[in-house]
Amino acid sequence: MKKLTVLITTILLISGNAMNLQAAEDDDNRDRNNKTNTTNTVALEGQVKDVQSGETLTGVRIQVEGANVSAFTDFEGNFKVTGLKPGTYKLKTSFISYRDKTLEDVKLEVNENNELTIRMKSLEE
């Protein structure tokens, strides 16, 4: 009976260690995949200003066509869109009392400074 108990305990310990090793290997693979995915993405950041006064604009919507992503400017007129794939995009901006603006051929590259300053015109101009 003792031998049977020792045998079952040994089998359970070996099985548990094997499952832990497999789980650790799965975590390592997942980490490797995540690192690969993040290196293949870029961020676009910038600021939106009034073309006449140069003042920054808060609450402007920046839409990245083709990626179905949008962002809004903060209180300093800054925005940031992350997780974009390198490539060429069309941006559309919209804001109350300002003319919508479209920027064609905005090129985003890995290891590049993908910053942009957008100037918008008031409807009164």
LINLINJO-V296706 format. One record per residue. N is the residue number from 0. RES is the residue in one letter. PSI is psi in whole degrees, -180 to 180 (* if undefined). OMEGA is omega in whole degrees, -180 to 180 (none if undefined). D_FIRST is the distance of its C-alpha to the first C-alpha in whole Angstrom. Layout:
BEGIN
N&RES&PSI&OMEGA&D_FIRST ; N&RES&PSI&OMEGA&D_FIRST
END
This chain:
BEGIN
0&M&-41&178&0 ; 1&K&-42&-180&4 ; 2&K&-40&180&5 ; 3&L&-42&179&5 ; 4&T&-44&178&6 ; 5&V&-42&180&9 ; 6&L&-47&180&10 ; 7&I&-43&179&11 ; 8&T&-43&179&12 ; 9&T&-44&179&14 ; 10&I&-43&179&15 ; 11&L&-41&178&17 ; 12&L&-44&179&18 ; 13&I&-43&179&20 ; 14&S&-43&179&21 ; 15&G&-43&178&23 ; 16&N&-40&179&24 ; 17&A&-41&179&26 ; 18&M&-39&178&27 ; 19&N&-40&178&29 ; 20&L&-41&179&30 ; 21&Q&-42&179&32 ; 22&A&-41&178&33 ; 23&A&-40&178&35 ; 24&E&-41&177&36 ; 25&D&-41&178&38 ; 26&D&-42&178&39 ; 27&D&-43&179&41 ; 28&N&-41&180&42 ; 29&R&-42&178&43 ; 30&D&-43&178&45 ; 31&R&-43&180&47 ; 32&N&-41&179&48 ; 33&N&-39&178&49 ; 34&K&-40&178&51 ; 35&T&-44&-178&53 ; 36&N&-38&-178&54 ; 37&T&-28&179&56 ; 38&T&-16&180&58 ; 39&N&12&178&59 ; 40&T&159&179&61 ; 41&V&167&177&64 ; 42&A&147&174&65 ; 43&L&127&177&69 ; 44&E&159&-179&70 ; 45&G&-162&-176&74 ; 46&Q&148&178&76 ; 47&V&131&-177&79 ; 48&K&158&172&82 ; 49&D&131&-176&85 ; 50&V&-34&-176&88 ; 51&Q&-53&-173&91 ; 52&S&-22&-176&90 ; 53&G&-1&179&87 ; 54&E&146&178&85 ; 55&T&150&-177&81 ; 56&L&129&-179&80 ; 57&T&134&175&77 ; 58&G&14&177&75 ; 59&V&136&177&76 ; 60&R&128&175&74 ; 61&I&116&-179&73 ; 62&Q&129&178&72 ; 63&V&105&-180&70 ; 64&E&146&-178&71 ; 65&G&-23&178&69 ; 66&A&-8&-178&66 ; 67&N&45&-179&66 ; 68&V&145&174&66 ; 69&S&161&179&68 ; 70&A&166&177&69 ; 71&F&148&178&71 ; 72&T&150&178&73 ; 73&D&-167&-177&72 ; 74&F&-19&178&75 ; 75&E&8&179&76 ; 76&G&8&-178&76 ; 77&N&150&174&73 ; 78&F&160&176&71 ; 79&K&130&176&68 ; 80&V&123&-178&66 ; 81&T&167&175&63 ; 82&G&18&179&60 ; 83&L&146&175&63 ; 84&K&147&177&63 ; 85&P&142&-180&66 ; 86&G&-168&-179&69 ; 87&T&133&-175&72 ; 88&Y&162&172&72 ; 89&K&128&179&75 ; 90&L&140&174&75 ; 91&K&132&177&77 ; 92&T&147&177&78 ; 93&S&145&-178&79 ; 94&F&142&-180&80 ; 95&I&134&178&82 ; 96&S&12&177&86 ; 97&Y&153&177&85 ; 98&R&135&174&86 ; 99&D&147&-179&83 ; 100&K&138&177&82 ; 101&T&130&175&80 ; 102&L&119&-180&80 ; 103&E&155&171&79 ; 104&D&48&174&77 ; 105&V&112&-174&75 ; 106&K&126&178&73 ; 107&L&129&-177&70 ; 108&E&153&175&69 ; 109&V&144&178&66 ; 110&N&26&177&66 ; 111&E&159&176&70 ; 112&N&95&-176&71 ; 113&N&67&-180&71 ; 114&E&151&-174&73 ; 115&L&137&171&76 ; 116&T&124&-177&79 ; 117&I&132&178&80 ; 118&R&127&-178&84 ; 119&M&148&179&84 ; 120&K&138&175&88 ; 121&S&153&177&89 ; 122&L&-22&-179&90 ; 123&E&-17&-178&93 ; 124&E&*&none&94
END
